């Protein structure tokens, strides 16, 4: 990957143009289109981590990229530490960052414990506290490309 997300944010020329994740639209072809209009940073659509790690068909269907698709952040929906970490391991060599969706308000996502359910008023999900250190450790253990 060419430019890190942190470098982009720190060294941007005044502002950074971001294409946020959009359900069913933020796949590779759409990202290529918005990049042709000078978007600086793109996100994938929300990918369900447990399906992604269990099925190569899901991985091939939900995630694709190209050498020009950079910087790229892959967004996952997960309600547990292990699925998010394993999904991250699959995409880490092919992206510049990962994102845990903590904002999706759709009923099905809340019912499954995804999205804004992680930030419920009753308590903040323990997943949010355990991930940063674990992801950083795992990414430094990956072999370089």
C-alpha positions in Angstrom: 0.0 0.0 0.0 1.4 3.4 -0.9 0.3 6.0 1.6 -0.7 5.4 5.2 -4.0 6.8 6.5 -2.1 8.7 9.3 0.2 10.3 6.8 -2.7 11.4 4.7 -4.5 12.9 7.6 -1.4 14.6 9.0 0.0 15.9 5.7 -3.2 16.6 3.8 -3.5 19.9 1.9 -6.1 21.5 4.2 -8.7 18.8 4.1 -9.1 15.1 3.2 -11.8 13.9 0.9 -13.2 10.6 2.3 -15.7 8.2 0.7 -17.4 6.8 3.8 -18.8 3.2 3.7 -22.1 2.9 1.9 -24.2 -0.3 2.0 -23.8 -2.2 -1.3 -22.1 0.7 -3.0 -18.6 1.0 -1.7 -17.2 -2.0 -3.6 -14.1 -1.7 -5.8 -15.8 -0.3 -9.0 -17.4 2.5 -7.0 -14.2 3.2 -5.2 -12.3 3.4 -8.5 -15.0 5.9 -9.8 -14.7 8.2 -6.8 -11.0 8.1 -6.8 -11.1 9.3 -10.4 -12.8 12.4 -8.9 -9.9 13.0 -6.4 -11.3 11.2 -3.3 -8.3 10.7 -1.0 -9.5 7.8 1.3 -12.0 5.1 0.7 -13.8 2.6 2.9 -15.3 -0.7 1.9 -18.9 -1.4 2.7 -19.5 -3.0 6.1 -18.4 -6.7 6.0 -19.8 -9.1 8.5 -16.7 -10.6 10.1 -18.0 -14.0 11.2 -19.2 -14.8 7.6 -16.0 -13.4 6.2 -13.8 -15.7 8.2 -15.9 -18.8 7.7 -16.3 -18.8 3.9 -13.9 -18.2 1.0 -17.0 -17.4 -1.1 -17.9 -14.6 1.3 -14.4 -13.3 1.2 -14.3 -13.3 -2.6 -17.7 -11.7 -2.8 -17.3 -9.1 -0.1 -13.7 -7.9 -0.5 -11.7 -7.0 -3.6 -9.1 -4.4 -4.2 -6.4 -3.3 -6.7 -3.0 -1.7 -6.5 -4.5 1.7 -7.2 -7.2 1.3 -4.5 -5.2 3.0 -1.8 -5.4 4.2 0.9 -8.2 1.8 1.8 -9.9 1.1 5.1 -11.9 -2.1 5.5 -14.9 -1.9 7.7 -16.1 -4.9 9.7 -19.2 -5.6 11.7 -18.4 -7.8 14.6 -19.8 -8.6 18.1 -16.7 -10.4 19.4 -13.0 -10.0 19.6 -11.9 -13.2 17.8 -14.0 -12.7 14.6 -12.8 -9.2 14.2 -9.1 -10.1 14.8 -9.3 -13.1 12.3 -11.1 -11.0 9.7 -8.4 -8.3 10.1 -5.7 -10.8 9.5 -7.2 -11.7 6.2 -7.3 -8.1 4.9 -4.3 -6.5 6.6 -1.8 -7.2 3.8 -4.2 -5.6 1.3 -5.4 -2.4 3.0 -4.2 0.6 5.1 -6.5 0.2 8.0 -9.5 -1.6 9.5 -12.6 -0.1 11.1 -15.1 -1.6 13.6 -18.5 -0.4 12.7 -20.0 1.1 15.9 -22.7 3.2 14.2 -25.0 1.1 12.1 -28.5 1.7 13.4 -30.3 -1.0 11.3 -32.5 -3.3 13.4 -31.0 -6.5 12.1 -27.5 -5.2 13.1 -28.6 -4.2 16.5 -30.3 -7.6 17.0 -27.0 -9.3 16.1 -25.0 -7.1 18.5 -23.3 -5.1 15.6 -23.0 -1.4 14.9 -24.5 1.0 17.5 -25.4 -2.0 19.8 -21.7 -1.9 20.8 -22.2 1.5 22.3 -25.5 0.9 24.1 -26.5 3.0 27.0 -26.5 0.0 29.3 -22.7 -0.5 28.9 -20.0 -0.2 26.4 -19.1 -3.5 24.8 -15.9 -5.0 26.2 -14.8 -5.6 22.5 -14.1 -1.9 22.2 -11.5 -2.0 25.0 -9.7 -5.2 23.9 -9.2 -4.6 20.2 -6.7 -1.7 19.8 -3.8 -3.4 21.5 -4.6 -6.8 20.0 -4.8 -5.5 16.4 -1.6 -3.5 16.7 0.2 -6.5 18.0 -1.1 -8.8 15.2 -0.3 -6.3 12.5 3.3 -6.0 13.6 3.6 -9.8 13.6 2.5 -10.1 9.9 5.3 -10.9 7.4 6.2 -7.9 5.2 5.1 -8.1 1.6 
